[in-house]
Every structure is written in structure tokens, then in C-alpha cells.
Amino acid sequence: MGVTLDDVAQRAGLSRTYVSLALRGSSRVSERSRTRVLEAAKELGYRPNLNARRLASSRTDTIGVLISDLHNPLYAELLDGFDEHLPDRRDQWLLASGFREPSRERAAIDSFLALQVDAIVLLGSLLPATSIQELAVNTPTVVAGRQVRGVDSVVVDDVAGVKLIMEHFRSLGHSRIAHLDGGNGARAKTRRRAYIDIMRFHGLQDHIRICSGNYTEQSGEDAFHELWREGKPSAIFAANDLSALGILSAARSAGLGIPTDLAVAGFDDTALAQSGWVSLTTVGYSRSDMGAVTGDLLKHRMSTPESKARSVVLQPSLKVRSTTVADHYPRDRPKGQ
């Protein structure tokens, strides 16, 4: 395995982002630090991609877009909205996926920086907040689907969304409500906390059941078998639509009636959830709006890099379908109703 940017950063005692800027000749790096980086690179035999080297002050008309999970349809829908609000319609995207692994996200960002992209968009990133904050210091960065202090971001109001689902379950008489969480995924902790708080608010702390997942369909199938084996909940709230689909698949394979034997709800209202054969009750919000806000935030960040970071919160609505209500008819219930 060849020498990596991480090796150079460790030898120089500087951050990966700072080392990348130094190797690209950025004016933001002091001459002393640049010399330090170049000496470390020479000692280790590091060879950057010379074809990707450009003047630090020039535009490349490229935007790096990092998607945490290519299998999640949520991000494809979000990108449609983003495409319509690019900072400059001439800009080209460089797409990469982290495949739900922070290390692969870091490698993708290193590639973006080596190619001197003009800006970076992170969709559902799993990177530590400190890494994202460090990146945003020198590269215009916007995060969608997650809040990071000091970095432009757009998210949905998860607490309000979870409340809509849980109150819906309660209105149907459910008390044995379990939760399949999103593990370390973006916003999973917030949704999990909201579930716990609402269960306690209703005096249902003895019925709190949480199964660890990772926002995938397979985690939904695994969770169903675990939850059904250990206590047979009457309803399951999944942290996203994809894992809810896994629950539905496993439950129907086990011969359960939906929603008579088990009610299921997700979060995101993806196109799959809206499909007639799925008809999943879920929390919805406009991916077009989220993409549009992402584009607007990026445009503002690129034109006014010294401006204060902004965080935009979108409001959700409840989409009641046949996985919770038999003989349903499609209807949307605005927040608070």
C-alpha cells in the first residue's frame, strides 16, 4: 500500500485538510507550514496527483457531492431538488459514496480536495462533527440531513416528525410500540431520543423497546425477527422508510397481517413508501425543498465565505397509509393536527 495523505499529515503533525491545501499551493497555508509538509512528503516518498494540481485561486467549476449510502433512495430524490438550484448551472458534480463508512468518506473528501473542487456537499455524512467543521474552514461546505455547529446545514424537524408518528400510534390504541433506530446514522440519535421521551410522557416506559439498525432494508428484516421473538409489539416505528420496508417484508413472510397483527411506520416518505404495493405510513417532508435549500446555502457560502453559518429546519407532515390503518385512503395530516 502506498503512502497516503494521512501518513504525511501524521508525519507533519498537521490536519489532513491543511496538508492537502499545502500540497496544492493554497495561499491560506503559511510558508513555514508548507515547507514542513513538503519535507514530510519527501521523506515518505508521497506522490500527489500532479494532473489534479491547479492554482489555488482558480475555479474548477466542480462540486464534490458525498452520499453516505447510495442504496437509500432519499438521496437521489434530494439531488433532484439540488440540481435545480446549483450555484452555477455550468458546475459539474463529482459524486462519491461513503458506503456507510466514515473512513471511505474521508478518502472521498481527500479526492475532492486533490481535484480542487470549488465546494463540497455532504448528504447524511457519518464523519465526526470536528472533521466537517475543519473541512468547512477552507472549503465551502453544506451538510444536508444533519446539523453541525458552525456549518451550513438543512434538516427536517425530527422531534416533530417522531411526535406525529407516535401520537398516530397512540390514537389507534397502541401501547406496545417498538423502535428500530438508525444506529450511528445521521439524525438517528435524535429520533431515538424523541421516541423514548414520548413513550415516557405517556407512561409507557415499561414498553420501550429499541432495536439497533443502520437505515438499511436488511436491518429491518433482522429487527423484525428479534422484536417478534422477544415480545411481539403491536406497532414498530422504523427510523427510515428503507428499514421499514425490511420489517414489512419479514412480517408478511411470517404470515402476519398488516396492520391487523402489526402496524408499521417509517420516516422520509420516499417514492417507495408512496408506491401502492407498499403504502407505508411515514413522516414526509419535501426533498425538493431540502435540495433547493442546500443549493441556496451553497450559493451563499461560495459568494460570501465569511458569513455566519445558517441552519434551516424543514417542518414534516404525517402520511397515513395502509400499514397503520386498514381500508385507508391516502391523506396528509399537517403538523399539529
C-alpha positions as CSV (number, residue, x, y, z in Angstrom):
1,M,0.0,0.0,0.0
2,G,1.4,3.4,-1.0
3,V,2.0,6.4,1.2
4,T,-1.3,8.3,1.9
5,L,-2.2,11.8,2.8
6,D,-2.9,10.6,6.3
7,D,0.7,9.4,6.6
8,V,2.0,12.8,5.5
9,A,-0.4,14.6,7.9
10,Q,0.8,12.4,10.8
11,R,4.5,13.0,10.0
12,A,4.0,16.7,9.7
13,G,1.8,16.9,12.8
14,L,-0.9,18.8,10.9
15,S,-4.5,18.0,9.8
16,R,-5.3,16.1,6.6
17,T,-7.2,19.2,5.2
18,Y,-4.3,21.5,5.9
19,V,-1.8,19.2,4.4
20,S,-3.9,18.8,1.3
21,L,-4.1,22.6,0.9
22,A,-0.3,22.9,1.4
23,L,0.3,20.3,-1.3
24,R,-2.0,22.2,-3.7
25,G,-0.2,25.5,-3.1
26,S,-3.0,27.3,-1.3
27,S,-2.3,30.8,-0.2
28,R,-4.1,30.0,3.1
29,V,-1.1,28.0,4.2
30,S,1.9,29.7,5.8
31,E,5.3,29.2,4.1
32,R,6.7,27.6,7.3
33,S,3.9,25.0,7.3
34,R,4.2,24.4,3.6
35,T,7.9,23.6,4.0
36,R,7.1,21.3,6.9
37,V,4.5,19.4,4.7
38,L,6.8,19.2,1.7
39,E,9.6,17.8,3.8
40,A,7.4,15.2,5.3
41,A,6.1,14.2,1.9
42,K,9.6,14.0,0.5
43,E,10.8,11.8,3.5
44,L,7.9,9.4,3.0
45,G,8.0,9.4,-0.8
46,Y,4.5,10.7,-1.2
47,R,3.5,11.4,-4.8
48,P,0.3,13.6,-5.3
49,N,-1.7,13.5,-8.5
50,L,0.1,16.3,-10.4
51,N,-2.7,16.3,-13.0
52,A,-5.1,17.5,-10.4
53,R,-2.9,20.4,-9.3
54,R,-4.3,23.8,-10.1
55,L,-3.8,27.3,-8.9
56,A,-5.5,27.7,-5.5
57,S,-7.3,30.8,-6.6
58,S,-8.8,29.3,-9.8
59,R,-12.3,27.9,-10.1
60,T,-12.7,24.4,-11.4
61,D,-16.5,24.6,-11.9
62,T,-16.9,21.3,-10.0
63,I,-18.8,20.5,-6.8
64,G,-18.0,17.4,-4.8
65,V,-21.1,15.6,-3.6
66,L,-20.7,12.9,-1.0
67,I,-23.5,10.5,-0.3
68,S,-23.4,8.3,2.8
69,D,-25.4,5.5,1.3
70,L,-26.1,5.0,-2.4
71,H,-28.8,2.4,-1.6
72,N,-31.0,5.0,0.2
73,P,-33.5,6.5,-2.4
74,L,-33.8,9.5,-0.1
75,Y,-30.6,11.0,-1.5
76,A,-31.5,10.5,-5.2
77,E,-34.7,12.5,-4.6
78,L,-32.8,15.2,-2.7
79,L,-30.3,15.6,-5.6
80,D,-33.2,16.3,-8.0
81,G,-34.0,19.4,-6.0
82,F,-30.4,20.4,-5.6
83,D,-29.8,20.1,-9.3
84,E,-32.4,22.8,-10.0
85,H,-30.6,25.2,-7.6
86,L,-26.9,24.7,-8.4
87,P,-24.9,27.8,-7.5
88,D,-23.9,27.9,-11.2
89,R,-25.6,25.7,-13.8
90,R,-22.2,25.2,-15.5
91,D,-20.9,23.4,-12.4
92,Q,-20.3,19.7,-12.7
93,W,-20.8,17.2,-9.9
94,L,-18.2,14.8,-8.7
95,L,-20.2,12.0,-7.0
96,A,-18.8,9.7,-4.3
97,S,-20.3,7.4,-1.7
98,G,-19.0,6.6,1.7
99,F,-20.9,3.2,1.8
100,R,-21.9,4.0,5.4
101,E,-18.2,4.0,6.4
102,P,-16.5,7.2,7.8
103,S,-13.1,6.1,6.5
104,R,-14.4,5.9,3.0
105,E,-16.0,9.3,3.3
106,R,-12.6,10.7,4.3
107,A,-11.0,9.1,1.3
108,A,-13.6,10.6,-1.0
109,I,-13.1,14.0,0.5
110,D,-9.4,13.7,0.0
111,S,-10.0,13.0,-3.6
112,F,-12.3,16.1,-3.9
113,L,-9.7,18.3,-2.3
114,A,-7.0,16.9,-4.6
115,L,-9.1,17.8,-7.6
116,Q,-9.7,21.2,-6.1
117,V,-13.5,21.2,-6.2
118,D,-15.0,24.6,-5.6
119,A,-17.3,23.3,-2.8
120,I,-18.5,20.2,-1.1
121,V,-22.0,18.9,-0.3
122,L,-22.4,16.2,2.4
123,L,-25.6,14.1,2.3
124,G,-26.2,12.2,5.6
125,S,-22.5,12.2,6.4
126,L,-21.2,10.0,9.2
127,L,-18.0,11.9,9.7
128,P,-17.3,13.3,13.2
129,A,-18.5,16.9,13.5
130,T,-15.0,18.1,14.2
131,S,-13.9,16.7,10.8
132,I,-16.7,18.5,9.0
133,Q,-16.0,21.8,10.8
134,E,-12.4,21.5,9.9
135,L,-13.3,20.9,6.2
136,A,-15.6,23.9,6.2
137,V,-12.9,26.3,7.4
138,N,-11.2,26.2,4.0
139,T,-13.7,24.8,1.6
140,P,-17.4,26.0,1.1
141,T,-19.4,23.1,2.7
142,V,-23.0,22.4,3.2
143,V,-24.5,19.4,5.1
144,A,-27.9,18.0,4.3
145,G,-29.7,15.7,6.7
146,R,-27.6,16.6,9.7
147,Q,-26.8,19.6,11.8
148,V,-23.2,20.5,12.5
149,R,-22.4,23.6,14.6
150,G,-20.8,26.3,12.6
151,V,-21.5,24.7,9.2
152,D,-24.4,25.5,6.8
153,S,-27.0,22.7,7.1
154,V,-30.6,21.7,6.3
155,V,-32.6,19.1,8.2
156,V,-36.1,18.1,9.0
157,D,-37.6,18.7,12.4
158,D,-37.1,15.1,13.6
159,V,-38.7,15.6,17.0
160,A,-41.8,16.9,15.5
161,G,-41.9,14.1,13.0
162,V,-41.5,11.4,15.6
163,K,-44.2,13.0,17.7
164,L,-46.6,12.8,14.7
165,I,-45.9,9.1,14.3
166,M,-46.2,8.3,18.0
167,E,-49.3,10.2,18.5
168,H,-50.8,8.5,15.5
169,F,-50.0,5.1,17.0
170,R,-51.5,6.2,20.3
171,S,-54.7,7.4,18.6
172,L,-55.1,3.8,17.2
173,G,-54.7,2.4,20.7
174,H,-51.2,1.1,20.5
175,S,-49.0,1.0,23.7
176,R,-46.5,-1.8,22.8
177,I,-44.6,0.4,20.4
178,A,-41.1,-0.6,19.5
179,H,-38.4,1.4,17.7
180,L,-35.9,0.3,15.1
181,D,-33.2,3.0,15.2
182,G,-30.7,4.1,12.7
183,G,-27.6,3.2,14.7
184,N,-24.9,5.8,14.1
185,G,-26.6,7.2,11.0
186,A,-27.4,10.9,10.6
187,R,-30.2,12.1,12.9
188,A,-30.7,8.6,14.3
189,K,-29.9,9.6,17.9
190,T,-32.4,12.5,17.8
191,R,-35.2,10.2,16.5
192,R,-34.4,7.6,19.1
193,R,-34.4,10.1,21.9
194,A,-37.7,11.5,20.8
195,Y,-39.2,8.0,20.8
196,I,-38.0,7.4,24.4
197,D,-39.3,10.8,25.6
198,I,-42.7,10.3,24.1
199,M,-43.1,6.8,25.5
200,R,-42.2,8.1,28.9
201,F,-44.6,11.1,28.6
202,H,-47.4,8.6,28.1
203,G,-46.3,6.4,31.0
204,L,-45.2,3.6,28.7
205,Q,-41.6,3.4,29.9
206,D,-42.1,-0.4,30.6
207,H,-42.9,-0.9,26.9
208,I,-39.8,0.9,25.5
209,R,-38.1,-1.5,23.1
210,I,-35.3,-0.4,20.8
211,C,-33.6,-2.5,18.2
212,S,-30.3,-1.2,16.7
213,G,-30.3,-0.8,12.9
214,N,-28.4,1.0,10.2
215,Y,-31.1,2.5,8.0
216,T,-31.0,-0.5,5.6
217,E,-33.7,-2.9,4.5
218,Q,-31.7,-5.9,5.9
219,S,-31.6,-4.3,9.3
220,G,-35.4,-4.0,9.2
221,E,-35.7,-7.7,8.5
222,D,-33.3,-8.6,11.3
223,A,-35.1,-6.3,13.7
224,F,-38.5,-7.8,13.0
225,H,-37.3,-11.3,13.9
226,E,-35.6,-10.0,17.1
227,L,-38.5,-7.9,18.2
228,W,-41.2,-10.5,17.4
229,R,-39.2,-13.3,19.1
230,E,-38.8,-11.3,22.3
231,G,-42.1,-9.6,22.9
232,K,-44.4,-9.2,19.9
233,P,-45.0,-5.4,19.8
234,S,-48.3,-4.2,18.3
235,A,-46.5,-1.4,16.4
236,I,-43.0,-0.6,15.1
237,F,-41.6,2.8,14.3
238,A,-38.6,2.5,12.0
239,A,-36.2,5.4,11.8
240,N,-36.4,5.5,8.0
241,D,-38.5,4.1,5.2
242,L,-35.9,1.6,3.9
243,S,-35.7,-0.2,7.2
244,A,-39.5,-0.1,7.5
245,L,-39.6,-2.0,4.2
246,G,-37.5,-4.7,5.6
247,I,-39.8,-5.0,8.6
248,L,-42.8,-5.3,6.3
249,S,-41.1,-7.9,4.1
250,A,-40.2,-10.1,7.1
251,A,-43.6,-9.7,8.8
252,R,-45.5,-10.7,5.7
253,S,-43.3,-13.6,5.1
254,A,-44.1,-14.7,8.7
255,G,-47.8,-14.6,7.8
256,L,-48.7,-11.5,9.8
257,G,-51.4,-9.2,8.7
258,I,-50.5,-5.6,8.2
259,P,-51.8,-3.6,10.1
260,T,-54.1,-6.0,12.0
261,D,-51.3,-8.1,13.6
262,L,-48.6,-5.4,13.4
263,A,-48.6,-1.7,12.5
264,V,-45.5,-0.3,10.8
265,A,-44.4,3.3,10.2
266,G,-41.2,4.8,8.7
267,F,-39.7,8.2,8.2
268,D,-38.9,10.2,5.0
269,D,-41.8,9.4,2.7
270,T,-39.6,8.2,-0.2
271,A,-41.1,7.2,-3.6
272,L,-41.0,3.6,-2.4
273,A,-43.2,4.4,0.6
274,Q,-45.7,6.1,-1.7
275,S,-46.0,3.0,-4.0
276,G,-49.4,1.4,-4.0
277,W,-48.0,-2.1,-3.2
278,V,-46.1,-0.7,-0.1
279,S,-48.5,2.1,1.0
280,L,-46.3,2.9,4.1
281,T,-47.4,5.3,6.8
282,T,-44.5,7.6,7.3
283,V,-43.3,11.1,8.1
284,G,-42.9,13.2,5.0
285,Y,-41.1,16.4,4.0
286,S,-40.2,17.9,0.7
287,R,-36.9,16.6,-0.7
288,S,-37.2,19.1,-3.4
289,D,-37.3,21.9,-0.8
290,M,-34.3,20.3,1.0
291,G,-32.3,20.1,-2.2
292,A,-33.3,23.7,-3.1
293,V,-32.2,25.0,0.3
294,T,-28.9,23.0,0.0
295,G,-28.3,24.7,-3.3
296,D,-29.2,28.2,-1.9
297,L,-26.9,27.7,1.1
298,L,-24.1,26.6,-1.1
299,K,-24.5,29.6,-3.4
300,H,-24.5,32.0,-0.5
301,R,-21.4,30.3,1.1
302,M,-19.4,30.4,-2.1
303,S,-20.3,34.1,-2.7
304,T,-19.9,35.3,0.9
305,P,-17.4,32.9,2.6
306,E,-17.1,34.9,5.7
307,S,-20.8,35.0,6.5
308,K,-22.2,33.3,9.6
309,A,-23.3,29.7,9.1
310,R,-27.0,29.1,8.8
311,S,-29.1,26.0,9.8
312,V,-32.5,25.6,8.1
313,V,-35.1,23.3,9.7
314,L,-38.0,21.9,7.5
315,Q,-41.3,21.0,9.0
316,P,-42.7,17.5,8.5
317,S,-46.2,16.1,8.0
318,L,-47.8,12.7,8.6
319,K,-48.6,10.5,5.7
320,V,-51.2,7.9,6.8
321,R,-51.4,4.8,4.7
322,S,-52.4,1.1,4.9
323,T,-49.5,-0.1,7.1
324,T,-51.2,1.5,10.1
325,V,-54.9,2.0,9.1
326,A,-56.9,-0.8,7.4
327,D,-59.0,0.3,4.4
328,H,-57.2,3.6,4.4
329,Y,-57.4,6.3,1.9
330,P,-54.4,8.5,1.1
331,R,-54.3,11.7,3.1
332,D,-51.8,14.1,4.6
333,R,-52.0,15.4,8.1
334,P,-50.2,18.7,8.7
335,K,-48.1,19.1,11.8
336,G,-50.1,19.6,14.9
337,Q,-53.3,18.1,13.7
